[in-house]
Amino acid sequence: MAASSLMVSLLFAAAAVCGAAGASTALDEVCGVLGGYYVTPEACASALCHDASSPCRAARDAGAVAALAARLAAANATAARDSVAAADPAGLRSCLQLYTGAAAALEWAAGSVAAGRYPGAREVLQAAQYVPAGCDGVAAGAALPAENGGFDAMATVAHAVLASLSKGY
């Protein structure tokens, strides 16, 4: 009898430890399924939790993670646009136009995702992934700001997050 009660106690202790170790956030769950979208869980978490003040781990559900990703993509597009404008507007005029359009479209997409409306927003995020490469193509040797590469990573993660939550994709 003592052995069986000891065994039951050990099972409960093991379950408690496994439960605590298995506790995850909405961010962990969303980022954990992105491998099919060519974004590793680590790259996802790194992009969405870029600084200590980021609310990434406090997201209550997958929709909140998607809203965060869309907001960050819009913010990154705006920062890239502003950096391109400050760098050399004449040499990067076409790139500036690409980012100006992308920033406006991503602001709309972020609002749509926050409201739980994914159709259309998913396509905007998909198209935004091509902006950095488009800037590379039209830069004609002009130096692009680092924000171009930063936006590239964020747009890829944001699209992967939203695509993983969207139906019919």
C-alpha positions in Angstrom: 0.0 0.0 0.0 2.8 2.4 0.9 4.5 1.7 -2.4 1.3 2.4 -4.4 0.7 5.7 -2.6 4.4 6.6 -3.2 3.8 5.8 -6.9 0.7 7.9 -7.1 2.6 10.8 -5.4 5.4 10.5 -7.9 2.9 10.5 -10.8 1.3 13.7 -9.5 4.6 15.3 -9.0 5.8 14.4 -12.5 2.5 15.6 -14.0 2.9 18.9 -12.1 6.5 19.3 -13.4 5.5 18.4 -17.0 2.5 20.8 -16.8 4.7 23.6 -15.7 7.4 22.9 -18.2 4.8 22.5 -21.0 3.1 25.9 -20.2 3.3 28.1 -23.2 2.1 31.5 -24.4 0.0 32.3 -27.4 3.2 33.5 -29.1 4.9 30.2 -28.5 1.9 28.3 -29.9 1.6 30.5 -33.0 5.4 30.6 -33.7 5.6 26.9 -33.1 3.6 26.0 -36.2 5.3 28.3 -38.7 7.9 25.8 -40.1 5.6 25.3 -43.2 5.9 29.0 -43.9 9.7 29.0 -43.9 9.9 30.9 -40.6 11.4 29.1 -37.7 9.9 29.5 -34.2 13.0 31.2 -33.1 12.9 33.7 -36.0 9.2 34.4 -35.3 9.8 35.0 -31.6 12.8 37.1 -32.3 11.0 39.4 -34.8 7.9 39.8 -32.6 9.8 40.2 -29.3 12.5 42.5 -30.7 12.9 44.5 -27.4 12.1 44.2 -23.7 9.1 46.5 -23.9 7.4 44.4 -26.6 4.0 43.1 -25.5 4.6 39.9 -27.4 4.4 37.4 -24.5 1.3 39.0 -23.1 -0.8 38.2 -26.3 -3.9 36.4 -25.1 -4.5 34.4 -28.2 -3.4 33.7 -31.8 -5.5 36.7 -33.0 -3.6 39.0 -30.7 -0.3 37.6 -32.0 -1.4 38.2 -35.6 -2.5 41.8 -34.7 1.0 42.4 -33.1 2.7 41.0 -36.2 0.7 43.2 -38.5 1.3 46.3 -36.4 5.0 45.6 -36.4 5.1 45.1 -40.1 3.3 48.5 -40.6 5.7 50.2 -38.2 8.7 48.6 -39.9 7.4 49.7 -43.4 7.0 53.3 -42.1 10.5 53.3 -40.6 12.0 51.9 -43.8 10.1 54.5 -45.8 11.4 57.3 -43.6 15.0 56.0 -43.8 14.8 55.7 -47.6 13.5 59.3 -47.8 16.3 60.5 -45.6 19.0 58.5 -47.4 18.9 59.8 -51.0 15.4 60.6 -52.3 16.6 61.2 -55.9 18.4 57.9 -56.2 15.8 55.9 -54.4 12.6 57.6 -55.6 11.0 54.4 -56.9 11.9 52.6 -53.6 10.4 55.5 -51.7 7.2 55.0 -53.7 7.1 51.3 -53.0 7.5 51.9 -49.2 4.9 54.7 -49.2 2.3 52.5 -50.8 3.3 49.5 -48.6 3.1 51.6 -45.4 -0.4 52.8 -46.1 -1.6 49.3 -47.1 0.0 47.7 -44.0 -1.7 50.3 -41.8 -5.0 49.2 -43.3 -4.1 45.5 -42.9 -3.1 46.0 -39.2 -6.5 47.5 -38.5 -8.2 44.7 -40.3 -6.3 42.0 -38.4 -6.9 43.7 -35.1 -10.7 43.6 -35.9 -10.4 39.9 -36.8 -10.8 40.4 -40.5 -8.0 38.4 -42.2 -9.1 38.2 -45.9 -7.4 41.0 -47.8 -5.0 41.6 -45.0 -3.2 38.3 -45.7 -2.8 39.3 -49.3 -1.4 42.8 -48.4 1.1 41.1 -46.1 2.0 38.6 -48.9 2.6 41.5 -51.4 4.6 43.5 -48.8 7.2 40.7 -48.8 8.3 41.8 -52.3 8.9 45.4 -51.4 12.5 45.0 -50.1 13.5 43.0 -53.2 11.8 45.6 -55.4 13.9 48.3 -53.7 17.0 46.3 -54.3 16.0 46.1 -58.0 15.3 49.7 -58.5 18.1 51.1 -56.4 20.5 51.0 -59.3 23.5 50.7 -57.1 22.4 53.2 -54.5 22.9 52.2 -50.9 19.7 51.0 -49.2 19.2 51.7 -45.5 19.4 48.8 -43.1 15.7 49.1 -42.4 15.1 47.6 -45.9 16.5 44.3 -44.6 14.7 44.6 -41.3 11.4 45.1 -43.0 12.1 42.1 -45.2 12.3 39.8 -42.1 9.3 41.4 -40.4 7.1 41.2 -43.5 8.0 37.5 -43.9 7.2 36.7 -40.2 3.9 38.7 -40.3 2.7 37.0 -43.4 3.6 33.6 -42.0 1.7 34.3 -38.8 -1.4 35.6 -40.6 -1.3 32.8 -43.2 -1.2 30.2 -40.5 -4.4 31.5 -39.0 -6.3 32.2 -42.2 -8.6 29.6 -43.6 -8.2 28.4 -47.2 -4.5 29.2 -47.6 
